[in-house]
Amino acid sequence: MSTWWNSETQLWLDRVVCTPCWFDIFCHAWVRHLPPSDSDRVPILLQASFVQLTKRLFHHRFQFEAYWLQHGECDGVVKNAWATDVVG
């Protein structure tokens, strides 16, 4: 997918978006960008594989959930986490 202005491609969009619920179900999904076809479209291949949550093999990037802010202890947890040095 691309953005364009006056028939000129300005930027290729290369992100995939999903809900946290979908990602929990298809936690081992991956995306590959395929070569462009004859049109101005670039196909994206989605490989979605179902693995039970108890068999998760990989750690995924942290994702903040806005509803956590409603929990009374959220502020302290965030402050403690930011005060901790992380290597890697």
N, C-alpha and C positions, 0 to 999 in steps of 0.2 A: 504494500500500500504506500502511497506517496501523497505529499502535499504539493500543490502546484499553483502557479500564478501566470496567467496569460499563456497557457499551454507549455510552460517550462517547468520541469520538475525541480522543486526547491529542496526537498528533503525526503529521503526514504524512511518510512516508519518501520521500525524493526523490533517492536516490543509486542509481547503477548500478555493479555490481562485475563485473570481468572479470579473467582471468589475464593476466600479461605476454605469454604466448605468443599469446593471442587478440588482444590489442591490437597486437602486432607484425604480425599478418596483416591486421587490419581497422583500420589506423591512422587512417583518416579517418572512422570511425564517429561518429555523433552521436545524441543522445537528446532527444526533445521530450516534455514533459508535456502530455497532452491534457486537455480539459475533463472534469470528472467526469460519470459517467453517472447513471442513476437509483438506483444502489446506492451503497454506501460505498466503491466502488473508483474509483481515478483511473488511467486507462490511460496507459501509457508507450510511446511509439513509438520503436523502435530502427531507425535507418538504418545498415546496415553495408555499407560499400563497400570492395572489395579494391583496393589500390594496391601495386605492387611497392615494396619497401623502398628501392630505388635512386631512386624517383621521389617520395619523401617531400617535401612542399612546406612543411609546418608543423613548428614545434618544439613538442614536447609538454612538459608539466610534468615535472620531475624526479621519479623514483620510486626510493627507496632499496631495494636488494635485500639481504636479510640474509646471503646467502652471501658477499658482498663482505668481511664481517668475517673470514672464514677466510683471506683473502689477506694475506701478510706485510706488504705495503706500504700496506695500507688506512689504518692509523692516521695515517701521514705525509700521505697524500693528503687525508684529511679535515681534518687540522690546517691544511694549506696552503690548502685551499679556504675554511675558515672565517676565515682571516686576511686574505683578499682582500676589498676593498670592492666591493660590487655596487650599481649604480644601475639603478633600474627596477622 
